[in-house]
Amino acid sequence: MVLGDITNTRLQRTPGKPKPAQVYVFREEGEKAAWANALHEQEQRLEALRDQLKPLRAQVKELRRKKAEAEQQMAVRQKEQRLHTQDAELRIFELHEGEAGLSAQLQLLLEELRPEEQMQERLNQGLQAKEAALMEDRNKVEELVAEKAAREAEGHAKIRRASALAAGAHAERGAQRRRSEVLADNLPRARALHNSYLNLKGNIRVFCRFRPRLPNEAEEAKVDFHGDEQSITLQSEMLKSVTGLSEHCNSYDFHFDHIFTPQSSQAEVFEELAMLVQSALDGYRVAIFAYGQTGGGKTYTMDGPAPMSETSGESRGVIPRTVDLIFQEVQELSSKGWSFEVRCTLLEVYNESVFDILASRQKLDMGKETNRAAGTDGRQAIEHFTSRPVSDAAQVHRLLAKAARERHVSSTALNDRSSRSHSVFQLSLEGFRHGGESVSGLLSLVDLAGSERVSASMVSGDRLKEAQYINRSLSALGDVVEALKRKKPGSHVPYRNSRLTMLLKDSLGGDAKALMFVNVSPCLSQLPETLSSLRFAAKVHACEVGLARRHVEDASRAKESRS
């Protein structure tokens, strides 16, 4: 059966709504029955489908209920999850903050730990070095042990040799004692030969010393001189003749006992006069004095650097070296049975007044009263001077330092620290030998004030008065030297013309040994003063005053005279 046109061939049903009316159009009656059967079958299938759909719907409903419950639970869980998430985020934030703080603390700890790490590294390096040194020391110890064994063997051999040497030394000490006894017995003979040798050199000797140029004289022309240790020739600058057509220079020849160049040291100077100093311990009167122009180096030669000190080293002058030598010789002679009493005197001649440096305050006041009564200038004008006993060189050095501080000095155009007085230092040496002889020696060391031309030194007032007194006393010294040079029996020597010459009377004439230093400048601008000083020294060198006499007597008579 063929179905006809069906207006609605497709049925749609919405749940809960009535089934729509169906309109069928059939062409034939048979088709109607077939369609009805098909429709009935379709309805049955639909019913079956509906029956099948009911549990599905119930299941869907149940699923929806479960979905709603699930969604509700999901919402609750999401809410809880959001709370947990917020808590987690808060904890994460706190953890981040804590991590940042911990990072900062960690950085600080790392910074604090870095010096420790560096220290640890240095300690490790030091440990490695110590280990290396320990290994090296172990090797050395092994070497030393081996060396010790060798030395022990050598020591046993040395002990045997030492025993033999000890026996030889004992015999040698006996021989040495015998030689010492012979030397002590021959000491007077050796001293006599020593002084005979000095007598052959002359009782008045003259040493010439050229000082080095000072820093402010570096640009000045230097005197042209040449010679050897005993003679010297000076040449002036080039001079024009009267016509002015030619030039020439003047030459000046001088001969002395020794000439020291500017390069000579203080030790070399003292070495030449050490034997003369020792003569004072043999009972002779010895005088050493320095002469020359202002700024010629007299005080440096006699004292050394200013201010004088016992610790001046190699620059020490004649006086401190002499003091050390005297007490060294006294100590050596004491082991040979001699006993010496040493006394010190310090004088200063200033403006024709003699000052006693060692005088007590009461004695100084008495001297001042005497000066005022006599109308003289100075602190003291008495004839008997203080003689202080001294026991060692250090004590004398302290007294010399005091005298250097109290000496009259001032500045002139020729010298910043010019001595304005004559300094006289004396050591009286009284020696006694048990059961033998006694000797009485006198050692005088004099630092004369410098001669100067007033026009060159440009002094005035008190300095001019000082210069006049200095030149007057040096002129009197020149008169004494001139009289000694042409001395005849019974002739007069003008010692009393000056306080200075009166003090030097026993040193320049009679039985004394004298040594004069003439100190001169090497500068050409000072040539006139240099020639004047050298000519005066040549006069002194030409003097002959006879043989020096030794002051000695029997010890028993000396003891009686002292008592």
Sequence and secondary structure as in RCSB ss.txt:
>XXXX:A:sequence
MVLGDITNTRLQRTPGKPKPAQVYVFREEGEKAAWANALHEQEQRLEALRDQLKPLRAQVKELRRKKAEAEQQMA
VRQKEQRLHTQDAELRIFELHEGEAGLSAQLQLLLEELRPEEQMQERLNQGLQAKEAALMEDRNKVEELVAEKAA
REAEGHAKIRRASALAAGAHAERGAQRRRSEVLADNLPRARALHNSYLNLKGNIRVFCRFRPRLPNEAEEAKVDF
HGDEQSITLQSEMLKSVTGLSEHCNSYDFHFDHIFTPQSSQAEVFEELAMLVQSALDGYRVAIFAYGQTGGGKTY
TMDGPAPMSETSGESRGVIPRTVDLIFQEVQELSSKGWSFEVRCTLLEVYNESVFDILASRQKLDMGKETNRAAG
TDGRQAIEHFTSRPVSDAAQVHRLLAKAARERHVSSTALNDRSSRSHSVFQLSLEGFRHGGESVSGLLSLVDLAG
SERVSASMVSGDRLKEAQYINRSLSALGDVVEALKRKKPGSHVPYRNSRLTMLLKDSLGGDAKALMFVNVSPCLS
QLPETLSSLRFAAKVHACEVGLARRHVEDASRAKESRS
>XXXX:A:secstr
     BS  S    TTS      B  SSHHHHHHHHHHHHHHHHHHHHHHHHHHHHHHHHHHHHHHHHHHHHHHH
HHHHHHHHHHHHHHHHHHHHHHHHHHHHHHHHHHHHHHHHHHHHHHHHHHHHHHHHHHHHHHHHHHHHHHHHHHH
HHHHHHHHHHHHHHHHHHHHHHHHHHHHHHHHHHHHHHHHHHHHHHHHHHH SEEEEEEE    GGGTTS B EE
EE SSEEEEE   EE TTSS EE  EEEEE SEEE TT  HHHHHHHHHHHHHGGGGT EEEEEEEEBTTSSHHH
HHT SSS  TT GGG  HHHHHHHHHHHHHHHHHTTTEEEEEEEEEEEEETTEEEETT  HHHHHHHHHHHHHHT
  SS   SS   EEE SHHHHHHHHHHHHHHS EE  SS TTEE SEEEEEEEEEEEETTSEEEEEEEEEEE   
B  HHHHT  THHHHHHHHHHHHHHHHHHHHHHHHT  TT    GGG HHHHHTHHHHSTT EEEEEEEE  BGG
GHHHHHHHHHHHHHHHT         EEEHHHHHHHH 
